Structure formats: C-alpha cells, structure tokens
C-alpha cells in the first residue's frame, strides 16, 4: 500500500493550533483557557486531528498528559510552521518599521559561558533586529527539535540537519603553574598518579571516561583514574584547576585564553582526540530564514576552523574584553 498525503487545502489549522496549545501546557483545561475556547471544543479538535492522521497524539494518564511518539514528531513542525507564519505576517504588518525576530539558540554551558556570551553583543550590534533566546542544557548529543540553531558537543553523525564542524576537540592535561613546577621532571604516569584528577561528566558515559581514554592511549593501563572530583561542565573543572588544585583534561581551543596567558599550563604534549567536536546544527529548511542565516554565518566566522592559527588570538581577545 502506497503512502497517502494530506492535501494542503484541507489542513486542519484550528485543530493544529489546538494540538499545539495542549502539547505546550500538557493540560486540556490550561490550553482551553489560553486559547479562549471551551474544553470540549478543544478536545474535539484534537480527536479530529488524531483521526485524520490515524495516530494518537497524547497518552491520557489518570493524573498526567504525555505526548506519544507521534505527538513528539508533530509538535516541533507545528510550532515552527506557526512561528514562521507569525514572523511573515508581522513583517508585512510592520513593513518599514524595525521588527524584532527572536532566535531560540542552544549551546553547551561551557561554550556559551566562556566563548559565546561575552561576544554576543557584537552580533546584536550587527543585527539589532534579532534577539536571542539562549538555552544551555547539559549532556552530549543532538539538540532538541524546538530550537532554531544549536551548537552541540558531539561525535560525527549522519542526520537530516546541516552540520558545520566548528572545531574538533583536542584534549590536553592542564593544571595550575604551581603544580607543574612542583612536579617538574616527572613522567606522565607519575604526574597523573601524584595529583588529584578532575573529571567532566559526559551523559551516558562513566564519570572517568575521558581519563580512561587518555591513559589507554598513552599506554598507562595500570593507572587508577577512578578517583577525584566530577563536574558537570568543563568550565567548572577549569575553575577548580585555576584555584590551584587538580589536573584536568581540557580542550585546547575552548580554553586557549587561559593557556595562552599562563593561568593554566600543559606539562605534557600528549593529546587525546576522541572523535568529539563542536558542531553547528541548522535545519535545512531554516537556511532561507534571514535571521538564522545571519546568526549561522556569524558563528562560523567567529568560531569556525577553531584548530587554526587564529585560535589563540581570538580567545585572548575574548578574555581581554
């Protein structure tokens, strides 16, 4: 049996709006109040939409409403479609006036706090009509589907999204200069064994994953790396190292300013390249959106080819502003 399609002439716009409201509030009562319609009318719209697509959109539990897999698939498409309609209508209504466009952007916490946020004002000066709604969830992997553009810490993967590699991650052992001076002349193995380890938590991986990879690559299989402190972000790990305690595995580019100014030092040149990188993720259909295109170009210009020769200068400029 072949695929069936829905003629756009009969798209149930009211039902889709009702579905969006219920999905956002996860409550028929709250959605009905927000949309200023009766709960029974709202329920009829959702049921009609479920009949049209032949799938249940919500799992109705005794004390909760949960989106099904079909509902999770449909919601971002509905939200983005209504958002774009809203932006287009506002542009027409406000033609000749400065119209604001809000971009929902996702970035990892360390990337956002250490690199992007300090220079977001530069983008705002260049594109004053674009406002930023920034979210910074923890974890590794693809972004949620309700953002316009995202930077993710991820391994290479094949998806339907446009993925621009900003830079591949290269991890080095870093520490406070006092620790390096105290352990001068020690071998890498002795240096690791003599100091407190600082771990950065990666979702769905053991807390000591990065250090385990590093010592395995260095041939130091007998070292115990299941000890030390664990932090949720690389930025917190770096702050601890800056206090004069512990040794951490840190990305060269992300914290090149601290290394370049000598606040942190690399006692050894051994590097772990475990396949991760910082990727800029954009939905293909969004590339024609002027605001998204502007922000994407700005990010690539600022951070693209991060492993290149301009990395240190960029970071020093950020830290001195």
Residue, then its C-alpha position, 0 to 999 in steps of 0.5 A: x500500500x502506497x503512502x497517502x498525503x494530506x492535501x494542503x487545502x484541507x489542513x486542519x489549522x484550528x485543530x493544529x493550533x489546538x494540538x499545539x496549545x495542549x502539547x505546550x501546557x500538557x493540560x486540556x483545561x490550561x490550553x482551553x483557557x489560553x486559547x479562549x475556547x471551551x474544553x470540549x471544543x478543544x478536545x474535539x479538535x484534537x480527536x479530529x486531528x488524531x483521526x485524520x492522521x490515524x495516530x494518537x497524539x497524547x497518552x491520557x494518564x489518570x493524573x498526567x498528559x504525555x505526548x506519544x511518539x507521534x505527538x513528539x514528531x508533530x509538535x516541533x513542525x507545528x510550532x515552527x510552521x506557526x512561528x514562521x507564519x507569525x514572523x511573515x505576517x508581522x513583517x508585512x504588518x510592520x513593513x518599514x518599521x524595525x521588527x524584532x525576530x527572536x532566535x531560540x539558540x542552544x549551546x553547551x554551558x561551557x561554550x556559551x559561558x566562556x566563548x559565546x556570551x561575552x561576544x554576543x553583543x557584537x552580533x546584536x550590534x550587527x543585527x539589532x533586529x534579532x534577539x536571542x533566546x539562549x538555552x544551555x542544557x547539559x549532556x552530549x548529543x543532538x539538540x532538541x527539535x524546538x530550537x532554531x540553531x544549536x551548537x552541540x558537543x558531539x561525535x560525527x553523525x549522519x542526520x537530516x540537519x546541516x552540520x558545520x564542524x566548528x572545531x574538533x576537540x583536542x584534549x590536553x592535561x592542564x593544571x595550575x603553574x604551581x603544580x607543574x613546577x612542583x612536579x617538574x621532571x616527572x613522567x606522565x604516569x607519575x604526574x597523573x598518579x601524584x595529583x588529584x584528577x578532575x573529571x567532566x561528566x559526559x551523559x551516558x558515559x562513566x564519570x572517568x571516561x575521558x581519563x580512561x581514554x587518555x591513559x589507554x592511549x598513552x599506554x598507562x593501563x595500570x593507572x587508577x583514574x577512578x578517583x577525584x572530583x566530577x563536574x558537570x561542565x568543563x568550565x567548572x573543572x577549569x575553575x577548580x584547576x585555576x584555584x590551584x588544585x587538580x589536573x584536568x583534561x581540557x580542550x585546547x581551543x575552548x580554553x586557549x585564553x587561559x593557556x595562552x596567558x599562563x593561568x593554566x599550563x600543559x606539562x605534557x604534549x600528549x593529546x587525546x582526540x576522541x572523535x568529539x567536536x563542536x558542531x553547528x546544527x541548522x535545519x535545512x529548511x531554516x537556511x532561507x530564514x534571514x535571521x538564522x542565516x545571519x546568526x549561522x554565518x556569524x558563528x562560523x566566522x567567529x568560531x569556525x576552523x577553531x584548530x587554526x592559527x587564529x585560535x589563540x588570538x581570538x580567545x585572548x581577545x575574548x578574555x581581554x574584553 
